[in-house]
Amino acid sequence: MPRLEELSVKIFADGADLDAMVALAQLPYIAGFTTNPTLMRKAGVRDYRAFAREVLRAIPDRPISFEVFSDDFDEMERQAHEIASWGENVYVKIPISDTKAASASDLIRGVAKGGVKLNITGILTLEQVREASDALADGPASCVSVFAGRIADTGRDPVPMMASAVQLLRRHPGQQLIWASPREVLNIFQADAIGCDIITVTHDLLARLPLVGRDLAEYSLETVRMFHRDAGQAGYNL
């Protein structure tokens, strides 16, 4: 098993807890950050702009993605340009469609041509990967986020599709593939093995990284001791 420092895939921390983000920024293997309105709401963020500016003041040297949240394409475009103005390290997340399934391709193409670095999100099919890649073709550096974890939630193995997505994006060297919504630490190594550029990892999964490479017999004993300790603390009696 390769060690974390030997991996080619870049690990981006995915979350909206400012203190946790600042702490994670001290770790050499955290190459960037992503967030979204759902994570921000769960973290109790009330002022979107103020939160983003705090994050960018604290972490000025690594890519950070913030997402538009309108469902109107004209308003999405306005939000995209405002978000991009917040910093050189900002990537603007735009969903692959609106909530009525209308394609965002024209919006993506126009914003990308305007020089905005984009991260296209909410993707679950290869056709959507191709659509996003084509729309981004004339723009600056960009990311295409495929929600591999959600694909796995449907009972499908995401690895073959992610491997195909890697090949699709090779047409455009400035486009990076993101393995989004991982469900386990193993996904980091799977993403690396197929040549994926980036994997976004939630703070709870990042907390499990010290387990990488653990001796399994030792880990087994620790598990048995946990069961015994918890049974005793619960006062169970038969």
VOGU-3710 file (C-alpha; in Angstrom, 3 decimals, decimal comma):
1> mprleelsvk> 0,000/0,000/0,000  1,430/3,412/-0,938  1,834/6,004/1,771  -0,184/9,217/1,631  2,862/11,270/0,709  3,480/8,969/-2,272  0,060/9,516/-3,855  -0,363/11,571/-7,011  -4,033/12,404/-6,381  -4,452/15,728/-4,565
11> ifadgadlda> -6,552/15,749/-1,399  -8,947/18,689/-1,016  -10,722/19,122/2,327  -14,498/19,341/1,878  -16,370/21,249/4,572  -17,488/24,596/5,950  -16,201/24,662/9,532  -13,822/27,632/9,487  -11,730/26,545/12,484  -11,348/23,037/11,045
21> mvalaqlpyi> -10,404/24,444/7,638  -7,710/26,641/9,172  -6,330/23,675/11,121  -6,343/21,454/8,037  -4,492/24,128/6,082  -1,488/23,382/8,304  -1,272/19,813/6,958  1,093/19,448/3,996  -1,072/16,883/2,197  -4,151/19,159/2,033
31> agfttnptlm> -3,805/20,710/-1,428  -7,051/22,696/-1,537  -10,566/23,167/-0,186  -14,145/22,855/-1,389  -17,465/23,739/0,158  -21,091/24,072/-0,904  -24,336/25,630/0,380  -25,426/22,377/2,060  -22,202/22,081/4,056  -22,330/25,788/4,920
41> rkagvrdyra> -25,908/25,496/6,185  -24,987/22,459/8,326  -22,059/24,436/9,769  -24,371/27,292/10,738  -23,036/29,823/8,220  -25,487/32,749/7,975  -23,616/35,274/5,819  -22,268/33,607/2,663  -20,038/36,483/1,546  -18,616/37,173/5,013
51> farevlraip> -17,809/33,484/5,548  -16,064/33,208/2,194  -13,956/36,293/2,860  -12,925/34,939/6,276  -11,848/31,668/4,665  -9,866/33,455/1,967  -8,102/35,673/4,490  -7,097/32,608/6,480  -6,173/30,446/3,465  -4,838/32,655/0,657
61> drpisfevfs> -2,476/30,165/-0,951  -4,572/27,157/-2,037  -7,518/26,692/-4,414  -10,919/27,050/-2,748  -14,285/26,421/-4,409  -17,458/28,362/-3,573  -20,770/27,603/-5,256  -23,429/29,755/-6,886  -26,852/29,115/-5,375  -29,397/30,706/-7,698
71> ddfdemerqa> -31,591/28,565/-9,969  -31,754/31,306/-12,621  -28,961/31,223/-15,203  -28,629/35,010/-15,466  -28,336/35,305/-11,699  -25,915/32,366/-11,602  -23,710/34,287/-14,030  -23,785/37,401/-11,858  -22,982/35,366/-8,733  -20,179/33,544/-10,542
81> heiaswgenv> -18,419/36,786/-11,454  -18,807/38,187/-7,942  -17,465/35,015/-6,319  -14,521/34,953/-8,768  -13,651/38,515/-7,776  -12,963/37,450/-4,187  -9,512/36,022/-4,925  -7,091/34,529/-7,430  -7,317/31,154/-5,699  -11,119/30,989/-6,042
91> yvkipisdtk> -12,882/28,431/-8,227  -16,600/28,981/-8,818  -18,817/25,925/-8,570  -21,663/25,797/-11,092  -24,039/22,808/-11,196  -24,332/20,868/-14,450  -28,042/21,768/-14,663  -30,687/23,825/-12,937  -33,325/22,220/-10,689  -35,582/21,612/-13,709
101> aasasdlirg> -32,872/19,623/-15,525  -32,084/22,399/-18,035  -28,429/22,138/-19,083  -26,047/24,789/-17,755  -23,681/24,316/-20,714  -24,274/27,710/-22,306  -23,795/29,457/-18,974  -20,620/27,471/-18,258  -19,225/28,215/-21,711  -19,860/31,942/-21,407
111> vakggvklni> -18,485/32,296/-17,881  -15,411/30,210/-18,731  -14,711/32,323/-21,815  -14,834/35,338/-19,497  -11,790/33,954/-17,691  -13,478/32,557/-14,569  -11,970/29,374/-13,118  -14,846/26,933/-12,710  -15,640/23,724/-10,855  -18,627/22,012/-12,476
121> tgiltleqvr> -20,554/20,098/-9,836  -23,398/17,616/-9,391  -22,170/15,292/-12,163  -23,093/11,581/-12,107  -22,908/10,426/-15,744  -20,230/10,230/-18,418  -22,417/12,240/-20,765  -22,432/15,053/-18,196  -18,624/14,814/-17,976  -18,378/15,207/-21,750
131> easdaladgp> -20,884/18,088/-21,695  -18,975/19,940/-18,970  -15,606/19,350/-20,623  -16,818/20,679/-23,964  -18,289/23,794/-22,330  -15,042/24,480/-20,456  -12,785/23,948/-23,462  -12,067/27,626/-24,196  -11,661/28,718/-20,586  -8,892/28,807/-17,964
141> ascvsvfagr> -7,989/26,039/-15,516  -11,090/24,198/-14,399  -12,428/21,182/-12,507  -15,117/18,605/-13,262  -16,604/17,066/-10,101  -18,081/13,580/-10,468  -19,984/12,415/-7,397  -18,520/8,927/-7,246  -19,866/8,348/-3,751  -23,428/8,967/-4,883
151> iadtgrdpvp> -22,885/6,604/-7,819  -21,775/3,950/-5,307  -24,871/4,655/-3,193  -26,984/3,370/-6,125  -25,207/-0,005/-6,078  -22,932/0,798/-9,031  -19,151/0,532/-8,932  -17,914/4,071/-9,686  -14,346/3,063/-10,549  -14,895/2,121/-14,238
161> mmasavqllr> -16,817/5,322/-14,876  -14,215/7,443/-13,109  -11,464/5,781/-15,156  -13,381/6,639/-18,336  -13,792/10,225/-17,125  -10,022/10,476/-16,664  -9,582/9,549/-20,324  -12,264/11,998/-21,469  -10,617/14,960/-19,768  -7,201/14,209/-21,252
171> rhpgqqliwa> -8,362/16,059/-24,369  -8,000/19,273/-22,358  -4,886/19,370/-20,111  -6,220/22,342/-18,134  -9,219/20,368/-16,881  -8,910/18,342/-13,676  -11,177/15,498/-12,605  -12,469/15,526/-9,035  -13,634/12,341/-7,275  -16,368/13,909/-5,151
181> sprevlnifq> -18,368/12,549/-2,199  -16,060/9,671/-1,192  -17,519/7,253/1,325  -14,347/5,648/2,724  -10,602/6,152/2,941  -10,133/3,405/0,344  -11,604/5,784/-2,251  -8,485/7,965/-1,990  -6,323/5,048/-3,123  -8,818/4,064/-5,832
191> adaigcdiit> -8,814/7,622/-7,172  -5,026/7,633/-7,216  -4,825/4,258/-8,988  -6,938/5,412/-11,959  -5,109/8,733/-12,351  -7,802/11,027/-10,949  -6,437/14,510/-10,287  -8,261/15,464/-7,066  -10,418/13,852/-4,399  -12,538/15,939/-2,035
201> vthdllarlp> -12,548/14,449/1,458  -14,900/15,444/4,267  -13,479/16,332/7,662  -14,768/13,112/9,257  -12,963/10,978/6,664  -9,795/13,034/7,028  -9,847/12,164/10,729  -9,456/8,490/9,739  -6,254/8,996/7,740  -4,030/8,021/10,700
211> lvgrdlaeys> -5,456/4,504/10,237  -3,802/4,160/6,828  -1,359/1,235/6,902  -2,365/0,061/10,387  -1,411/-3,497/11,297  -4,677/-5,441/10,926  -3,994/-7,888/13,763  -3,326/-4,965/16,092  -6,466/-3,219/14,837  -8,461/-6,419/15,440
221> letvrmfhrd> -7,304/-6,554/19,064  -8,199/-2,888/19,530  -11,694/-3,656/18,192  -12,203/-6,590/20,570  -11,073/-4,453/23,495  -13,537/-1,728/22,445  -16,464/-4,184/22,497  -15,412/-5,477/25,936  -14,942/-1,985/27,367  -18,270/-0,698/26,069
231> agqagynl> -20,168/-3,708/27,382  -18,633/-3,181/30,820  -19,349/0,557/30,840  -22,949/-0,128/29,840  -23,326/-2,472/32,822  -24,747/-5,327/30,735  -25,601/-8,492/32,697  -26,991/-11,877/31,602
//
